[in-house]
Amino acid sequence: DDDDDIPQLSSHTLAALQEFYLEQQQREGMKTSQGFNQYSIGSIEEDWQLSQFWYSDETASCLANEAVVAAGKGGRIACVSAPSVYQKLKEQDGKDFSVCILEYDRRFSVYGEEFIFYDYNQPLNLPENLLPHSFDIVIADPPYLSEECLQKTAETIKYLTKGKILLCTGAIMEEQASKHLGVKICKFIPKHSRNLANEFRCYVNYASGLD
């Protein structure tokens, strides 16, 4: 029999897998039936393989509000690898600002034209219509705590921003953040919906409300 060499899942594993998919379908069904808010934090679940960790609701709100104030009336905001801040900005349904999300995870393409596929390994591989220095503030949360990741993300940030930068990354990256972006650490302590082992901090290069 040709099928003999094909690996087979045990009945227990298969049942567990089916249960997982069923639960997933039920969750999606509940979202639809309850008029689910596609912009709420957690509407797209964290993928730890992509080093994704969503902010707590309070932190996302605080950072979103800071971005709106910093951008000013009619301002443009770019969220680089910071989808939970983007979602919180969209929840505000603001008419006084515009926002886009640069993200590697294509699940966020559900947000339509505001989604821009972004790979930090190719920091300037951006759409032609994304003009240099066209955003009043850039909020960025590089996915990895490494100087290489920060340095490449910094290229993107400097290309996009008119000047203002709000960076969220580990406390251990303070020296590198100053070196590559000229930002200083804030008093505000960002929190995540799940506790992370690494201490996280915010950094800015302007007079912010985070101190």
SVG drawing of the C-alpha trace seen along z (x, -y; Angstrom):
<svg xmlns="http://www.w3.org/2000/svg" viewBox="-25 -71 50 73">
<polyline fill="none" stroke="black" stroke-width="0.4" points="0.0,0.0 1.5,-3.4 -0.1,-5.0 2.1,-3.1 4.9,-5.6 2.6,-8.7 2.8,-9.8 -0.5,-9.4 -1.8,-11.4 -2.9,-9.4 -6.6,-9.5 -5.9,-11.5 -3.9,-14.2 -6.5,-14.3 -9.3,-14.8 -7.4,-17.6 -6.7,-19.3 -10.4,-19.1 -11.4,-20.5 -9.0,-23.4 -10.3,-24.2 -13.9,-24.0 -13.2,-26.4 -11.5,-28.8 -14.6,-28.6 -16.9,-29.3 -14.8,-32.3 -15.0,-33.7 -18.7,-33.0 -19.2,-34.9 -17.2,-37.8 -19.5,-38.1 -22.8,-37.5 -22.0,-40.1 -21.1,-42.8 -17.4,-42.4 -15.2,-45.5 -12.4,-44.6 -10.3,-47.3 -10.4,-46.2 -7.1,-44.8 -7.1,-41.1 -9.4,-41.0 -6.3,-39.6 -4.6,-37.3 -0.9,-37.4 1.5,-35.2 4.5,-34.6 6.4,-33.1 6.4,-36.6 7.4,-38.1 4.0,-39.7 2.9,-40.9 0.0,-43.3 -0.1,-46.2 -2.6,-46.4 -5.7,-48.4 -4.6,-51.2 -1.1,-51.4 -2.5,-51.3 -4.9,-54.1 -2.2,-56.2 0.1,-55.9 -2.7,-56.5 -3.7,-59.7 -0.1,-60.8 0.2,-60.3 -2.9,-62.3 -1.7,-65.2 1.8,-65.1 0.5,-64.8 -1.8,-67.8 -5.0,-68.6 -5.2,-66.9 -1.9,-65.1 -0.7,-61.9 0.4,-59.0 2.4,-55.9 2.4,-52.8 5.5,-50.7 5.1,-47.1 2.7,-48.6 -0.7,-47.2 -2.4,-47.6 -1.7,-51.3 -3.1,-51.5 -6.3,-49.6 -6.8,-52.0 -6.4,-55.0 -9.0,-53.5 -11.3,-52.9 -11.4,-56.6 -12.9,-57.0 -11.0,-60.3 -11.7,-62.7 -8.8,-65.0 -6.0,-62.7 -5.1,-59.9 -3.2,-56.7 -1.6,-53.8 0.0,-50.5 3.3,-49.1 3.3,-45.4 4.8,-42.1 1.8,-40.1 -0.5,-40.0 -3.6,-39.3 -3.7,-43.0 -4.4,-43.5 -8.1,-43.3 -7.6,-47.1 -7.5,-47.8 -5.5,-50.6 -4.2,-51.7 -2.2,-48.4 1.3,-48.4 3.3,-45.2 6.6,-45.9 9.7,-43.8 12.3,-45.4 15.0,-43.5 14.2,-45.7 13.7,-49.0 13.2,-51.2 11.2,-48.8 8.1,-50.9 5.3,-51.8 6.1,-54.8 3.1,-56.7 4.6,-56.6 6.5,-59.8 9.5,-60.7 8.9,-62.8 5.2,-62.7 4.1,-61.7 3.8,-64.1 4.8,-61.3 6.0,-57.7 5.3,-55.2 7.5,-52.1 7.9,-48.9 10.7,-46.8 9.8,-43.1 13.2,-42.0 15.5,-43.3 18.6,-43.5 20.7,-46.4 20.4,-45.1 16.6,-45.1 16.5,-48.6 19.0,-50.0 17.0,-48.8 13.7,-50.0 15.4,-53.3 16.0,-53.7 12.3,-53.3 11.4,-55.7 13.7,-58.4 12.4,-58.1 8.8,-58.5 8.8,-61.1 8.8,-64.9 10.6,-64.8 8.7,-63.3 9.5,-59.8 7.8,-57.6 9.8,-54.4 8.7,-51.4 11.3,-48.8 13.2,-47.2 15.0,-49.1 18.2,-47.4 18.0,-49.2 18.4,-52.7 21.9,-53.3 21.2,-52.0 17.9,-54.0 19.8,-57.2 22.6,-56.3 20.3,-55.5 17.3,-57.8 18.4,-60.4 15.5,-59.5 15.4,-59.7 13.7,-57.4 10.3,-58.5 8.9,-58.0 5.8,-56.3 6.1,-52.5 4.2,-50.6 2.4,-47.4 1.5,-44.4 -1.6,-42.2 0.7,-39.4 3.7,-40.0 7.0,-40.0 10.3,-39.0 12.1,-42.1 11.4,-45.5 9.8,-47.7 10.1,-51.5 9.1,-54.4 11.5,-56.8 10.8,-60.1 12.7,-63.0 10.2,-65.7 8.5,-67.2 5.8,-64.6 3.0,-63.9 4.7,-60.6 6.8,-62.3"/>
</svg>
